[in-house]
């Protein structure tokens, strides 16, 4: 099975290449316009199939493709692959504007093409276990960055999108009571983003991302029925019941498995191999919420106001 890896940045190298290299029957096909990167990664992983353009890779034959190029280029590249009949897994986001993401989803439907969004947290073992926790009452996800923030559209669609999608996965909701809070500096750079909504089963979901914490971390905290579970950086799991605290981590598990990349890629490739179409319609809802957060953060007279969206 020939699988194109289009774009060879850090996420492709750290998360996806190790997974693909471990799967039997998969032949990685490297694609990037940077000849030095193409040669270096191809040599390091002993991958002979290397191309400087998506068109050339398609002409040589692809059974599936993973897109890891800069976010603004996703619609163009994914469209090219879909029109060629190639199943596509696009690193989040589908696009940096909801309208472009919607058009891409419509194109996939029109062509009966398979399109998947790389929301790896839906496949992370520690998070998936909490999706089945039926007595959960409050689900809180915080994802903070020590690095300097950027403007709202970039921060929302490239980073905060994970918070939104993970909460939607863990707390199914009509989003009728969605509340958005944003704090943005005068130069347009984000200080804090937050969302809150209630699930169809009355669970409360709260997501916060801040650039003032002084550290980079991600903490999922779930409480309900007299117990609490906290997952830090998708790996360290703490169960708290009364005064008892149990911390565990699978020290032998590869990072790709802990962070959900392994299961996500396997799911995508299995569908491509079987000729099953993956439908990205649900992922489009996440992009719509992202657009609403951007609108809130960039509205005239913006500040720290919050209200139903």
C-alpha positions in Angstrom: 0.0 0.0 0.0 1.6 3.2 -1.2 1.0 6.0 1.3 2.0 9.6 0.5 3.4 11.8 3.3 3.0 15.3 1.9 4.9 17.8 3.9 7.8 16.7 6.0 7.8 19.1 9.0 8.2 18.2 12.6 4.8 16.7 13.1 5.3 14.4 10.1 8.7 13.3 11.3 7.9 12.9 15.0 4.4 11.5 14.9 3.5 10.0 11.5 6.7 8.6 10.0 7.4 6.3 13.0 3.9 4.9 12.8 4.0 4.3 9.1 7.4 2.7 9.3 6.1 0.2 11.9 3.1 -0.9 9.8 3.5 -4.0 7.6 2.5 -3.7 4.0 2.9 0.1 3.9 5.3 1.8 1.5 5.9 5.4 2.5 6.1 7.9 -0.3 7.8 11.2 0.6 6.6 14.5 -0.9 8.1 18.0 -0.3 9.4 20.9 -2.4 12.5 21.1 -0.2 15.2 18.9 -1.9 17.4 19.0 1.2 14.7 17.8 3.5 13.6 15.2 1.0 17.1 13.8 0.7 17.8 13.9 4.5 14.6 12.2 5.6 14.6 9.8 2.7 18.1 8.7 3.5 17.6 8.6 7.3 14.5 6.3 6.9 15.8 4.5 3.8 12.7 5.5 1.8 13.5 5.5 -2.0 10.1 6.9 -3.2 10.6 10.7 -3.1 8.9 13.4 -5.1 9.1 17.2 -5.3 5.4 17.7 -6.1 2.0 16.2 -5.3 1.3 15.9 -9.0 4.4 13.7 -9.5 3.5 11.5 -6.5 -0.1 11.0 -7.8 1.3 10.1 -11.3 3.5 7.5 -9.7 0.5 6.0 -7.9 -0.9 6.6 -4.4 -3.3 4.4 -2.4 -3.7 7.0 0.3 -2.1 10.3 1.5 -1.4 12.2 4.7 -1.2 15.9 4.4 1.1 17.8 6.8 1.8 21.0 4.9 1.1 24.5 6.4 -2.5 24.9 7.3 -3.4 27.5 4.6 -2.4 25.0 1.9 -4.6 22.2 3.1 -7.7 22.9 0.9 -5.7 23.1 -2.4 -3.6 19.9 -1.7 -6.5 17.9 -0.3 -8.7 18.9 -3.3 -6.0 17.8 -5.8 -5.8 14.4 -4.1 -9.5 13.9 -3.8 -10.0 14.7 -7.5 -7.4 12.0 -8.2 -9.4 9.5 -6.2 -6.9 9.3 -3.4 -8.2 8.9 0.2 -6.9 11.8 2.3 -6.0 12.3 6.0 -5.5 16.0 6.6 -3.7 17.2 9.7 -6.0 19.6 11.5 -7.4 21.9 10.4 -9.0 21.2 7.1 -8.7 24.9 6.4 -8.1 28.1 8.4 -11.6 29.4 7.5 -14.8 27.6 8.0 -16.1 28.4 4.5 -13.0 26.7 2.9 -13.4 23.7 5.2 -17.1 23.4 4.3 -16.2 23.6 0.6 -13.7 20.8 1.0 -16.2 18.6 2.8 -18.7 19.3 0.0 -16.2 18.3 -2.6 -15.4 15.0 -0.9 -19.2 14.3 -0.8 -19.6 15.2 -4.4 -16.7 12.9 -5.5 -17.6 10.2 -3.0 -14.1 10.6 -1.7 -12.7 9.6 1.7 -11.6 12.5 3.8 -10.5 12.4 7.5 -9.2 15.1 9.8 -6.3 14.4 12.1 -7.9 14.9 15.5 -5.5 12.5 17.2 -6.9 13.0 20.7 -10.1 11.1 19.7 -7.8 8.1 19.4 -5.5 8.6 22.5 -6.1 5.7 24.8 -6.4 7.8 28.0 -9.0 10.1 26.4 -11.0 7.3 24.7 -11.3 5.5 28.1 -13.1 8.6 29.4 -15.5 8.8 26.5 -17.1 5.7 27.9 -17.3 7.1 31.5 -21.1 7.3 31.6 -21.4 9.0 35.0 -19.1 11.9 34.2 -20.6 15.2 35.3 -17.9 17.9 34.6 -15.3 17.6 31.9 -12.5 20.3 31.9 -9.7 20.5 29.3 -6.9 23.1 29.7 -4.1 23.4 27.1 -1.6 26.1 27.8 1.4 27.4 26.0 4.6 29.0 27.2 5.4 30.3 23.7 4.4 33.8 22.6 0.9 33.8 21.2 -0.2 34.8 17.7 -3.3 36.3 16.2 -6.7 34.7 16.9 -7.3 32.9 13.6 -3.9 31.2 13.8 -4.1 30.2 17.4 -7.7 29.0 17.2 -7.5 26.9 14.0 -4.0 25.5 14.7 -4.1 24.9 18.4 -7.3 25.7 20.3 -9.2 23.5 17.8 -7.9 20.5 19.7 -9.6 21.7 22.9 -12.9 22.3 21.1 -12.9 18.9 19.2 -11.8 16.9 22.2 -14.7 18.3 24.3 -17.1 17.6 21.5 -15.9 14.0 21.4 -16.2 13.6 25.2 -19.4 15.6 25.7 -21.8 15.2 22.7 -23.9 18.4 22.6 -26.3 20.4 20.4 -24.1 23.4 21.4 -27.3 25.4 21.9 -25.9 27.0 25.1 -22.3 27.5 23.8 -20.5 30.3 25.6 -17.3 31.8 24.2 -14.9 33.9 26.2 -11.8 35.6 24.7 -9.1 37.9 26.0 -7.0 39.5 23.3 -4.3 42.1 23.5 -4.4 45.4 21.6 -2.1 44.1 19.0 -4.5 41.2 18.3 -2.5 38.5 20.0 -4.4 36.0 22.2 -4.1 36.0 25.9 -6.8 33.5 26.7 -9.5 31.5 24.9 -12.4 29.6 26.5 -15.5 27.7 25.6 -18.3 26.2 27.7 -21.3 24.1 26.9 -23.7 21.5 28.2 -24.0 18.0 26.7 -27.1 16.2 25.7 -26.8 14.2 29.0 -26.4 17.4 31.1 -22.6 17.0 31.4 -20.7 20.3 31.6 -17.8 20.9 29.3 -15.2 23.6 29.9 -12.2 24.3 27.7 -9.5 26.9 28.4 -6.2 27.8 26.6 -3.9 30.5 28.0 -0.6 32.0 27.0 0.1 33.5 30.4 0.7 30.2 32.3 4.5 30.2 31.8 4.5 26.5 30.8 3.2 24.2 28.2 0.9 21.5 29.3 -2.5 19.8 28.7 -4.7 18.5 31.4 -8.0 16.7 31.0 -10.0 16.6 34.3 -13.2 14.5 34.6 -15.3 14.2 37.7 -18.5 12.4 38.5 -20.2 10.0 40.9 -17.7 10.5 43.7 -14.6 10.0 41.7 -12.1 12.0 39.6 -9.6 11.3 36.9 -6.9 13.6 35.6 -4.9 13.0 32.5 -1.8 15.1 32.0 -0.2 15.5 28.5 -2.2 12.5 27.2 0.0 10.1 29.2 0.0 10.4 33.0 -3.3 9.2 34.5 -4.4 10.0 38.1 -7.4 8.4 39.7 -8.6 10.2 42.8 -11.2 8.7 45.1 -11.5 10.3 48.5 -8.0 10.7 49.8 -6.6 7.9 47.6 -4.5 8.8 44.6 -3.3 6.3 42.0 -0.9 7.5 39.2 0.0 5.3 36.3 1.6 5.5 32.9 2.5 2.8 30.4 6.2 3.6 30.3 6.8 1.2 27.3 4.1 2.7 25.1 5.5 4.7 22.1 4.5 8.4 22.0 2.6 7.8 18.8 0.3 5.4 20.6 -0.2 7.5 23.7 -1.1 10.6 21.7 -3.5 8.7 19.4 -1.5 8.9 16.1 -1.1 5.1 15.8 -4.7 4.2 16.1 -5.8 7.1 14.0 -3.5 6.2 11.1 -4.5 2.6 11.4 -8.2 3.5 11.2 -7.6 5.7 8.2 -5.5 3.1 6.3 -7.9 0.3 7.1 -10.7 2.3 5.5 -8.6 3.1 2.5 -7.6 -0.5 2.1 -11.2 -1.7 2.4 -12.6 1.0 0.1 -14.7 2.5 2.9 -15.5 6.2 2.7 -14.7 8.3 5.8 -17.1 11.2 6.2 -15.7 14.4 7.8 -19.0 16.1 8.4 -18.8 15.8 12.2 -15.3 17.4 12.1 -16.8 20.3 10.2 -18.8 21.2 13.2 -15.6 21.8 15.1 -14.4 24.1 12.4 -17.6 26.1 12.6 -17.1 26.6 16.3 -13.5 27.7 15.7 -14.8 30.4 13.3 -17.2 31.6 15.9 -14.4 31.9 18.4 -12.3 33.9 15.9 -15.3 36.1 15.3 -15.7 36.7 19.1 -12.0 37.4 19.5 -11.8 39.9 16.6 -15.2 41.7 17.0 -15.2 45.5 17.3 -14.8 46.5 20.9 -13.4 43.1 21.9 -12.4 42.5 25.4 -13.1 39.9 28.0 -16.8 39.7 27.5 -18.6 36.4 27.4 -22.0 35.3 26.2 -24.0 32.8 24.4 -22.9 32.3 20.8 
